[in-house]
Amino acid sequence: MKAALNRQMTKPEEGDEDYEERRGNFKERPELEKLVNLLKGNTGVIFTNGDLSEIKKVIDSEAREAPAKVGAIAPDDVSIKAGPTGLDPKQTAFFQTLNI
């Protein structure tokens, strides 16, 4: 998405592969820079003319939980009681990788 927006903001120059195609349509679009600056990491963008509440329902119905990542901060306090892991001592490298 970022690459496509940056391309739209870059004035076509002779020698570009698509110079002939873009030179007639090019228009300065400084407002796109604001959008490019908001796109960080894995960002999804949805364009619609439809009802936003309906779209939100669809997105919420498709959401699924993701496993925790190293260094992530939990939104709530998490307490785990001490006890057996059920893993063989050779398998505890998994916990060491997570710094647990």
C-alpha positions as a printed Julia matrix, in Angstrom:
100×3 Matrix{Float64}:
   0.0     0.0     0.0
   2.82    2.34    0.96
   4.67    1.72   -2.31
   1.53    2.38   -4.36
   0.87    5.67   -2.57
   4.49    6.77   -2.92
   4.28    6.02   -6.63
   1.2     8.2    -6.93
   3.05   11.08   -5.24
   6.17   10.76   -7.45
   6.13   12.83  -10.62
   6.73   10.67  -13.72
  10.03   11.33  -15.48
  11.17   10.49  -18.98
  12.81    7.1   -18.94
  10.29    5.63  -16.49
   8.67    2.4   -17.72
   5.19    3.88  -17.43
   6.03    7.49  -18.31
   3.62    7.67  -21.26
   0.79    6.21  -19.21
   1.27    8.41  -16.13
   2.31   11.77  -17.59
  -1.22   12.72  -18.67
  -2.86   11.7   -15.39
  -0.29   12.93  -12.86
  -1.5    15.42  -10.3
   0.3    16.67   -7.17
  -1.26   14.98   -4.12
   0.41   16.23   -0.93
  -2.52   14.94    1.14
  -1.38   11.36    0.48
   1.76   11.97    2.54
  -0.4    12.1     5.69
  -1.81    8.67    4.87
   1.61    7.19    4.08
   2.89    8.37    7.48
   0.06    6.48    9.21
   0.91    3.17    7.53
   3.28    1.41    9.91
   3.81   -2.33   10.22
   0.99   -4.6     9.11
  -1.8    -2.15    8.5
  -5.0    -2.95    6.7
  -6.97   -0.27    4.87
 -10.61   -0.66    3.93
 -12.27    1.6     1.39
 -16.04    1.55    1.24
 -19.15    3.41    0.26
 -21.19    1.04    2.42
 -22.44    1.14    5.98
 -19.5     1.14    8.42
 -21.44   -0.7    11.13
 -22.05   -3.6     8.75
 -18.38   -3.71    7.8
 -17.37   -3.66   11.47
 -19.65   -6.65   12.14
 -17.98   -8.62    9.34
 -14.48   -7.73   10.53
 -15.33   -8.6    14.15
 -16.79  -11.95   13.09
 -13.55  -12.79   11.24
 -11.18  -11.74   14.04
  -9.16  -14.46   15.71
  -6.81  -14.52   18.63
  -3.09  -14.4    18.02
  -0.4   -15.91   20.23
   1.61  -13.57   22.42
   4.89  -12.28   21.04
   8.13  -11.79   22.93
   8.19   -8.35   24.51
   4.44   -7.79   24.15
   2.67   -6.23   27.1
  -0.6    -7.84   28.18
  -3.59   -5.49   28.38
  -4.56   -7.16   31.69
  -2.58   -8.71   34.54
  -1.83  -12.37   33.92
  -1.13  -14.82   36.76
  -0.09  -18.41   36.22
  -0.01  -20.76   39.19
   3.21  -22.67   39.77
   2.96  -26.3    38.81
   4.03  -28.95   36.37
   4.21  -27.96   32.71
   3.57  -31.42   31.41
   6.72  -31.12   29.34
   9.82  -33.24   29.45
  12.82  -31.29   30.89
  14.36  -31.32   27.4
  11.35  -29.4    26.05
  11.68  -26.4    28.38
  13.8   -24.53   25.81
  10.47  -23.19   24.57
   9.98  -21.31   27.83
  13.58  -20.1    27.86
  13.05  -18.64   24.4
  10.07  -16.71   25.78
  12.16  -15.58   28.77
   9.79  -17.32   31.2
